[in-house]
Amino acid sequence: MKLRLEDKNRAIDLRIQGKTYSEIRSKISNLSKSTLSGWLSKMRLTPKQSELLKGNLERINYNARVKAGWTKKAKKREKIRVIFQQAENEYQNLKNNNLFLIGLSLYWAEGNKKTEMFQFTNSDPEAIKIVIKWLVEIYLIPKEKIKIRLYIHKVYAHENCEKFWSKTTGIPYQKFQKTIYKPTAHKMKKNPDYKGCIQLRVLKTDFYWKVMGLIKALINDQFYKRPL
């Protein structure tokens, strides 16, 4: 009984210092949360003590968020490391495939590398056709899973360029995402053959990192592992 009274007094002292229930229980062995709650239920803290407790809770919550953030980043780094390792093996298996190398090189030159999404934008119909062929034949991504959108200046709006790109890509223009019209001061066409830029997207973060790993493998193979 005396031991429990000593524990209770210590728990009260720790609470006055701004300690949380978890911190108090970590310092007093064999103390259940219900017992501690009973001891402290009628306890009233002064404004200063309440501020101490509030500051301590904020510190604990901040540290927990930081720890969770670092854990999440560490897991992401490890996941990307594994994807890159798999991409290196995949590159070795596919590097003699011309379509694989051409598609990968096109993405290396023109593809998005700023956000974690496979995104290829180009105005060259042949480049667009090759990248679609690369996605479909090398990576077995169905055309209906490839997001496609036209970016073009408003002055070209009446030409219905979506139909041109639909015929070029083999993707029904009804499947195109809403066309984005880019602002321009020009009122007349400068290039009669210009049909806008097509953007292809694959909404899989892992696929983006795979492509980044393949590009890294390509660079290592072509510029670092081979003698000059």
C-alpha positions as CSV (number, residue, x, y, z in Angstrom):
1,M,0.0,0.0,0.0
2,K,2.8,2.3,0.9
3,L,4.5,1.6,-2.4
4,R,1.4,2.5,-4.4
5,L,1.1,5.7,-2.4
6,E,4.7,6.6,-3.3
7,D,3.9,5.8,-6.9
8,K,0.8,8.0,-6.8
9,N,2.7,10.9,-5.4
10,R,5.4,10.4,-8.0
11,A,2.8,10.3,-10.8
12,I,1.3,13.5,-9.6
13,D,4.7,15.2,-9.5
14,L,5.4,14.0,-13.0
15,R,2.1,15.3,-14.2
16,I,2.8,18.7,-12.7
17,Q,6.1,18.7,-14.7
18,G,4.0,18.3,-17.8
19,K,4.5,14.6,-18.5
20,T,2.0,12.7,-20.5
21,Y,0.3,9.5,-19.3
22,S,2.7,7.4,-21.5
23,E,5.8,9.1,-20.1
24,I,4.5,8.6,-16.5
25,R,3.8,4.9,-17.1
26,S,7.3,4.5,-18.6
27,K,8.8,5.8,-15.4
28,I,6.6,3.8,-13.0
29,S,6.6,0.1,-13.5
30,N,3.5,-2.1,-13.5
31,L,1.2,1.0,-13.6
32,S,-2.0,0.5,-15.7
33,K,-3.5,3.3,-17.6
34,S,-6.8,2.9,-15.7
35,T,-5.0,3.2,-12.3
36,L,-3.1,6.3,-13.4
37,S,-6.3,7.8,-14.8
38,G,-8.0,7.2,-11.5
39,W,-5.2,8.9,-9.6
40,L,-5.1,12.0,-11.8
41,S,-8.8,12.3,-12.8
42,K,-9.6,15.0,-10.1
43,M,-6.3,16.7,-10.4
44,R,-6.4,20.3,-11.6
45,L,-3.3,21.9,-13.2
46,T,-2.4,25.5,-12.9
47,P,-2.2,27.5,-16.2
48,K,1.6,27.2,-16.1
49,Q,1.4,23.5,-15.6
50,S,-1.2,23.2,-18.4
51,E,1.2,25.1,-20.7
52,L,4.0,22.7,-19.7
53,L,1.8,19.7,-20.6
54,K,0.6,21.3,-23.9
55,G,4.2,22.1,-24.9
56,N,5.3,18.5,-24.1
57,L,2.4,17.0,-26.1
58,E,3.3,19.2,-29.0
59,R,6.9,18.1,-28.8
60,I,5.9,14.4,-28.6
61,N,3.5,14.8,-31.6
62,Y,6.2,16.7,-33.6
63,N,8.8,14.0,-32.9
64,A,6.3,11.3,-33.8
65,R,5.5,13.0,-37.1
66,V,9.3,13.4,-37.8
67,K,9.9,9.8,-37.0
68,A,7.0,8.7,-39.2
69,G,8.2,10.9,-42.0
70,W,11.8,9.5,-41.8
71,T,10.4,5.9,-41.7
72,K,8.2,6.6,-44.8
73,K,11.2,8.1,-46.6
74,A,13.4,5.2,-45.6
75,K,10.8,2.7,-46.9
76,K,10.5,4.7,-50.2
77,R,14.3,4.7,-50.7
78,E,14.4,1.0,-50.1
79,K,11.6,0.4,-52.5
80,I,13.3,2.5,-55.2
81,R,16.6,0.7,-54.6
82,V,14.9,-2.7,-55.2
83,I,13.1,-1.3,-58.3
84,F,16.5,0.0,-59.7
85,Q,18.1,-3.4,-59.0
86,Q,15.3,-5.2,-60.9
87,A,15.6,-2.6,-63.7
88,E,19.3,-3.3,-64.1
89,N,18.5,-7.0,-64.6
90,E,15.7,-6.2,-67.0
91,Y,18.0,-3.9,-69.0
92,Q,20.5,-6.7,-69.4
93,N,17.8,-9.0,-70.7
94,L,16.4,-6.4,-73.2
95,K,19.4,-4.3,-74.3
96,N,19.6,-6.1,-77.6
97,N,16.0,-5.3,-78.4
98,N,15.9,-2.3,-80.8
99,L,12.4,-1.2,-79.8
100,F,13.4,-1.3,-76.2
101,L,16.5,0.8,-76.7
102,I,14.7,3.4,-79.0
103,G,11.7,3.8,-76.7
104,L,14.0,4.1,-73.6
105,S,16.2,6.6,-75.4
106,L,13.3,8.7,-76.4
107,Y,12.0,8.9,-72.8
108,W,15.5,9.7,-71.6
109,A,15.7,12.6,-74.1
110,E,12.1,13.9,-73.9
111,G,10.3,12.3,-70.9
112,N,9.3,13.8,-67.6
113,K,11.9,13.5,-64.8
114,K,10.6,16.0,-62.3
115,T,7.5,14.3,-61.0
116,E,7.0,10.7,-60.1
117,M,4.9,9.8,-63.2
118,F,5.7,8.4,-66.6
119,Q,4.9,11.4,-68.8
120,F,6.0,11.8,-72.4
121,T,5.1,14.9,-74.4
122,N,6.0,15.5,-78.1
123,S,4.7,17.0,-81.3
124,D,6.5,14.4,-83.5
125,P,3.9,11.7,-84.6
126,E,6.6,9.1,-85.2
127,A,8.0,9.6,-81.7
128,I,4.6,9.3,-80.2
129,K,3.9,6.1,-82.2
130,I,7.2,4.6,-81.1
131,V,6.6,5.3,-77.4
132,I,3.1,3.8,-77.6
133,K,4.4,0.7,-79.4
134,W,7.2,0.5,-76.7
135,L,4.6,0.7,-73.9
136,V,2.3,-1.9,-75.5
137,E,4.7,-4.4,-76.8
138,I,7.6,-4.2,-74.3
139,Y,5.6,-3.5,-71.2
140,L,2.2,-5.0,-72.2
141,I,0.4,-1.8,-71.1
142,P,-3.0,-1.8,-72.9
143,K,-3.7,1.3,-75.0
144,E,-6.8,1.9,-72.9
145,K,-4.6,2.3,-69.8
146,I,-2.5,5.0,-71.5
147,K,-3.8,8.5,-70.7
148,I,-3.6,10.8,-73.7
149,R,-4.1,14.5,-73.9
150,L,-3.6,17.1,-76.6
151,Y,-1.9,20.5,-75.9
152,I,-2.3,23.0,-78.6
153,H,-2.7,26.8,-79.3
154,K,-6.2,28.1,-79.5
155,V,-5.6,29.3,-83.0
156,Y,-5.7,25.6,-84.1
157,A,-8.9,24.7,-82.3
158,H,-11.1,24.7,-85.4
159,E,-8.8,22.1,-87.1
160,N,-10.0,19.2,-84.9
161,C,-6.5,17.9,-84.4
162,E,-7.8,15.3,-82.0
163,K,-8.9,13.2,-85.0
164,F,-5.4,13.5,-86.5
165,W,-3.8,12.2,-83.3
166,S,-6.5,9.5,-82.9
167,K,-5.6,8.1,-86.3
168,T,-1.9,8.4,-85.6
169,T,-2.0,6.7,-82.2
170,G,-4.8,4.2,-82.8
171,I,-6.6,5.5,-79.7
172,P,-10.2,6.7,-80.2
173,Y,-10.4,10.4,-79.8
174,Q,-13.4,9.9,-77.4
175,K,-10.8,8.4,-75.0
176,F,-8.7,11.6,-75.1
177,Q,-8.6,13.7,-72.0
178,K,-9.9,17.3,-72.3
179,T,-7.7,19.3,-74.8
180,I,-5.6,22.0,-73.2
181,Y,-5.5,25.2,-75.2
182,K,-2.3,27.1,-74.7
183,P,-2.4,30.9,-74.7
184,T,-0.8,32.7,-77.7
185,A,-0.7,36.2,-79.1
186,H,-0.7,34.9,-82.7
187,K,-4.0,35.0,-84.6
188,M,-2.8,33.0,-87.6
189,K,-1.0,29.7,-88.1
190,K,2.8,29.9,-88.6
191,N,3.3,26.2,-89.3
192,P,0.6,24.6,-91.4
193,D,1.8,21.1,-90.5
194,Y,1.7,21.7,-86.7
195,K,-0.9,19.5,-84.9
196,G,0.0,20.3,-81.3
197,C,1.7,18.2,-78.7
198,I,0.5,14.9,-77.4
199,Q,1.1,13.9,-73.8
200,L,1.2,10.2,-72.9
201,R,0.9,9.3,-69.2
202,V,1.0,6.0,-67.3
203,L,-0.4,6.4,-63.8
204,K,1.9,4.0,-61.9
205,T,4.6,5.4,-59.7
206,D,6.5,2.1,-59.7
207,F,6.6,2.2,-63.5
208,Y,8.1,5.7,-63.5
209,W,10.9,4.5,-61.2
210,K,11.4,1.4,-63.3
211,V,12.0,3.6,-66.3
212,M,14.4,5.8,-64.3
213,G,16.2,2.7,-63.3
214,L,16.4,1.5,-66.9
215,I,17.8,4.9,-68.0
216,K,20.4,4.6,-65.2
217,A,21.3,1.1,-66.4
218,L,21.6,2.4,-70.0
219,I,23.9,5.2,-69.0
220,N,26.1,2.9,-67.0
221,D,26.3,0.4,-69.8
222,Q,27.0,2.9,-72.6
223,F,29.3,5.3,-70.8
224,Y,30.9,3.8,-67.8
225,K,31.2,0.0,-68.1
226,R,32.5,0.0,-71.7
227,P,36.1,1.0,-72.4
228,L,36.6,4.2,-74.4
